[in-house]
Amino acid sequence: MTSFAKEFTKGIWKENPVLVLALGMCPTLATSSNASNALAMGLATTFVLVCSNLVISLIRGIVPDKIRIPCYIVVISTFVTVTDLFMKAYAPPAIYKALGIFLPLITVNCIVLGRAEAFASKNGLFLSLLDGAGMGFGFTLALTVVGVIREFLSAGTIFNLHMQCWESGFAVLGQAPGGFIVLGFVLAGMNCLNIRKARKNGARYEPPPEFDCHNCALCDFGRTDEK
């Protein structure tokens, strides 16, 4: 049971896609201008992550290695299309319009494709489900935190509800540069917490070694074993 909990919770803090792995920066910065947009983008990505992980885990034994990435993209794009059509039909028009091109671009989101290649293609159904749900929840949480901060400081609202404690707003935080500024402070805060925790335990904080490029196989999908 502990291993199951670990697979789910790793995406929330230890391997958070945004705050640790620094993946999905484009939708993170572009859709986090307010909390509602950020939450909607996070939930859409989580749905695609969970569903694509499940399917890829099921077909991993029958997909040839040389075409696995194209096959994964087809699976992911199917669920992205479902998500896009569903949100077009049922999501508030303002949110759907704000997400815009970033909904179909979930297909090539490095978080989704990365989990498919690094985890779902190598593990069973239940673990792949937990991995997708955990990574999606971590992504949603990071986006929402950034969105709440930006919306509150720029407009004095949270989820479009006016906060009486904040009257003056910094308009720049609701614009493109504000995304970089707020995310930078959030990343700095998380790094400070990790360093402080490591020092408290008498250790030195080092990023997990499996996060470097030497342990990623995404760039090798077009290569052959021929010498």
NORPE-V393867 format. One record per backbone hydrogen bond with DSSP energy under -1.0 kcal/mol. CO is the residue of the C=O (numbers start at 1). NH is the residue of the N-H. If there is no record, write none. Layout:
((CO/NH) (CO/NH))
This chain:
((1/5) (2/6) (3/7) (4/8) (5/9) (6/10) (9/12) (9/13) (10/15) (13/16) (16/20) (16/21) (17/23) (24/28) (25/29) (26/30) (27/31) (34/38) (35/39) (36/40) (37/41) (38/42) (39/43) (40/44) (41/45) (42/46) (43/47) (44/48) (45/49) (46/50) (47/51) (48/52) (49/53) (50/54) (51/55) (52/56) (53/57) (54/58) (55/59) (59/62) (64/67) (65/68) (67/71) (68/72) (69/73) (70/74) (71/75) (72/76) (73/77) (74/78) (75/79) (76/80) (77/81) (78/82) (79/83) (80/84) (81/85) (82/86) (83/87) (84/88) (85/89) (86/90) (87/91) (92/96) (93/97) (94/98) (95/99) (96/100) (99/102) (100/103) (101/105) (103/106) (104/107) (105/108) (106/109) (109/113) (110/114) (111/115) (112/116) (113/117) (114/118) (115/119) (115/120) (116/121) (119/122) (124/128) (125/129) (126/130) (127/131) (128/132) (129/133) (130/134) (131/135) (132/136) (133/137) (134/138) (135/139) (136/140) (137/141) (138/142) (139/143) (140/144) (141/145) (142/146) (143/147) (144/148) (145/149) (146/150) (147/151) (148/152) (149/153) (150/154) (151/155) (151/157) (152/156) (153/170) (156/163) (158/161) (161/158) (163/166) (170/173) (171/174) (172/175) (172/178) (177/181) (178/182) (179/183) (180/184) (181/185) (182/186) (183/187) (184/188) (185/189) (186/190) (187/191) (188/192) (189/193) (190/194) (191/195) (192/196) (193/197) (194/198) (195/199) (196/200) (197/201) (198/203) (199/202) (208/211) (209/212) (212/215) (213/216) (217/220) (220/223))
